[in-house]
Amino acid sequence: MAVMLDDKYIQDRHTMHRWLRSQAPICEAVLPDGRRVWLISRYADAFEALRSSPTEPAPGDVDAVLAGLDGDFDLLRDFAQPIAGDNVVAHLLVNAVVDLLRHPDQVGLNVAELSRHDGPYGMALRTATDTITLAGIDIEAGETVAVLIGSANRDPIMFDRPDELDFGRNTTGHLTLGDHEDLVDEAITKLRQRFPALALSGEPTRLDDVVVNGYATAPVTAGPSSGGPS
């Protein structure tokens, strides 16, 4: 019987990832659009199946975007999208800032760890061009594989204390489809410099999407500004 990836997966995907990984190395699933896929959640199998397809953001001027912000604003609409465009890099920016606001104990910035902990991809869909064998299961050419990147990046076989955000962690090997770390690092660093008292002003709302892991809205309040962006 195939797993149905429904609203429970969207709202509590990391719990679902752990549950799916405990069931079997590979299982069948039905996406909300009705497609049947092979669901891969373990790191080793995800690494084998994944083929990198980096996204290309159309970067905006970080300083100009920050100069136009004050008071209350939305991280996705007003900060991330004007900087990175309407793609997953914008969602990585928002996920990262929300993580930072929820973990004030973390010092500095580690984009790779932020991406591992709550990256912008819930899954990546791939069509097998040839028959491949993963975890002892033959996947025929033409069949769809759904690689749960978020699950693989929290696989305890690969990462100790996988559900914890730890900027001191060695994140070598984390799975990504192109984080554009320089852009993300610059944007978040300058955001924190301009608004050192930035805080969530409401509970962020998750996207209703099984592929992209991110927020539809993430309201924040700027607090006292340190002045213009440096």
C-alpha positions in Angstrom: 0.0 0.0 0.0 1.4 3.4 -1.0 1.9 6.2 1.5 -0.2 9.3 0.8 1.7 12.5 1.1 -1.0 14.8 2.4 -1.4 17.8 4.7 0.3 15.9 7.6 3.5 15.7 5.5 3.4 19.4 4.8 2.8 20.6 8.3 5.1 18.1 10.1 7.5 17.0 7.4 10.4 16.2 9.7 8.3 13.9 11.9 7.0 12.2 8.7 10.5 11.9 7.4 11.7 10.1 10.5 8.6 7.8 10.3 9.1 7.0 6.6 12.8 6.3 7.1 11.9 3.8 9.8 9.4 1.9 7.6 11.6 0.7 4.8 14.7 2.0 2.8 12.4 2.6 -0.1 8.6 2.7 -0.2 5.9 3.7 -2.7 4.0 7.0 -2.3 1.2 8.9 -4.0 1.8 12.6 -4.5 -1.2 15.1 -4.1 -1.4 15.2 -7.9 -1.9 11.4 -8.1 1.5 10.4 -9.3 3.0 7.3 -7.8 6.7 7.5 -7.0 9.4 5.6 -5.2 10.1 7.5 -2.0 13.8 7.6 -0.9 14.6 9.0 2.6 17.9 7.5 3.7 21.1 9.5 3.1 23.0 6.8 1.2 20.2 6.1 -1.2 19.4 9.8 -1.7 23.1 10.5 -2.5 23.1 7.7 -5.1 19.9 8.8 -6.8 20.3 12.6 -6.7 21.7 14.5 -9.6 22.5 18.1 -9.0 20.4 20.8 -10.8 21.5 24.1 -9.2 19.0 26.9 -9.4 20.1 30.2 -10.6 18.9 33.2 -8.7 18.5 36.6 -10.2 20.1 38.5 -7.4 18.8 41.9 -6.5 20.8 44.6 -4.7 20.9 43.6 -1.0 21.7 47.1 0.2 18.9 48.6 -1.8 16.4 46.0 -0.5 17.4 46.5 3.1 17.3 50.3 2.8 13.6 50.0 1.9 12.7 48.0 5.0 11.5 49.2 8.4 8.9 48.5 11.0 7.0 45.3 10.2 7.6 43.3 7.0 7.4 39.8 5.6 10.6 37.9 5.2 9.6 36.2 1.9 7.7 39.0 0.1 9.8 42.0 1.2 13.3 40.6 1.9 14.0 37.3 0.2 12.2 37.5 -3.1 13.5 41.0 -4.0 17.0 39.7 -3.4 17.0 36.1 -4.8 14.0 36.0 -7.1 11.0 33.8 -6.9 12.8 30.5 -6.4 14.1 28.1 -3.8 17.1 30.3 -2.9 14.5 32.8 -1.5 13.0 30.1 0.6 16.5 29.1 1.9 16.9 32.7 3.0 13.6 32.7 4.9 14.1 29.3 6.4 17.5 30.4 7.6 16.4 33.6 9.2 13.5 31.9 11.0 15.9 29.2 12.2 18.3 31.9 13.5 15.5 33.8 15.3 14.4 30.5 17.0 18.0 29.6 18.0 19.5 32.8 19.4 22.1 30.7 21.1 23.9 30.0 17.8 26.8 32.4 17.2 28.0 33.5 13.8 26.6 32.0 10.6 26.8 28.6 8.9 24.8 28.5 5.7 25.6 24.9 5.1 24.2 23.9 8.5 21.1 26.0 8.0 20.5 24.3 4.7 21.0 20.9 6.2 18.7 21.6 9.1 15.8 23.2 7.1 16.7 23.5 3.5 14.4 24.7 0.8 13.7 21.3 -0.8 11.3 18.9 0.7 12.0 16.5 -2.1 13.5 16.3 -5.6 11.7 14.4 -8.3 13.9 12.4 -10.8 13.0 10.1 -13.6 15.2 7.0 -13.9 16.8 7.0 -17.4 18.1 3.4 -16.9 17.2 0.7 -14.5 18.9 1.4 -11.1 19.1 -0.6 -7.9 18.6 1.1 -4.6 18.4 -0.7 -1.2 17.9 -3.9 -3.1 15.0 -2.7 -5.2 15.1 -2.4 -9.0 13.7 0.9 -10.3 12.9 0.6 -13.9 13.7 3.2 -16.5 10.9 5.8 -16.7 9.8 5.4 -13.1 9.9 8.4 -10.8 12.0 8.6 -7.8 11.2 11.2 -5.0 14.3 12.0 -3.1 13.5 13.3 0.4 16.4 15.7 0.7 15.3 17.0 4.1 15.1 13.4 5.4 18.5 12.5 4.1 20.0 15.6 5.6 18.6 14.5 9.0 19.7 10.8 8.7 21.3 9.9 12.1 23.6 7.5 10.3 25.2 10.4 8.6 24.7 13.3 11.1 25.0 13.1 14.9 22.0 14.8 16.7 20.4 15.4 13.3 17.4 17.4 14.5 19.6 20.0 16.3 20.9 23.1 14.7 24.7 23.3 15.4 26.9 25.9 13.8 29.9 24.0 15.0 28.9 20.9 13.0 31.0 19.6 10.1 28.3 19.6 7.4 30.5 18.0 4.7 28.3 15.8 2.5 25.0 17.6 3.2 22.7 17.3 0.2 21.7 20.4 -1.7 20.7 21.6 -5.2 22.7 24.8 -5.1 22.6 26.9 -2.0 24.4 30.0 -3.5 26.1 30.4 -0.1 27.8 33.7 -0.9 24.5 35.4 -1.7 22.7 33.9 1.3 25.6 34.8 3.7 25.7 38.4 2.4 22.0 38.9 2.7 21.6 37.4 6.2 24.7 39.1 7.5 23.5 42.5 6.4 20.0 41.9 7.6 21.3 41.2 11.1 23.5 44.2 11.0 20.7 46.5 10.0 18.1 45.0 12.4 19.9 43.5 15.4 16.6 43.3 17.3 14.7 41.6 14.5 12.0 39.2 15.8 9.1 37.1 14.6 5.8 39.0 14.9 3.6 36.0 14.3 3.9 32.3 13.5 5.2 31.7 10.0 2.9 29.8 7.7 4.2 26.8 5.8 3.9 26.5 2.0 1.3 24.0 0.9 3.9 22.2 -1.3 5.5 18.7 -1.1 8.5 19.7 -3.2 9.5 23.1 -1.8 10.1 23.3 1.9 9.5 26.9 3.0 7.1 29.5 4.3 4.3 31.3 2.5 4.5 34.1 5.0 7.0 34.9 7.7 6.1 38.2 9.5 8.8 40.0 11.4 9.2 43.2 13.3 12.4 45.1 12.7 12.8 46.7 16.1 15.3 49.6 16.4 17.4 49.9 13.3 21.2 50.3 13.4 20.9 52.7 10.5 21.6 52.2 6.8 23.0 48.9 5.6 26.7 48.7 5.7 
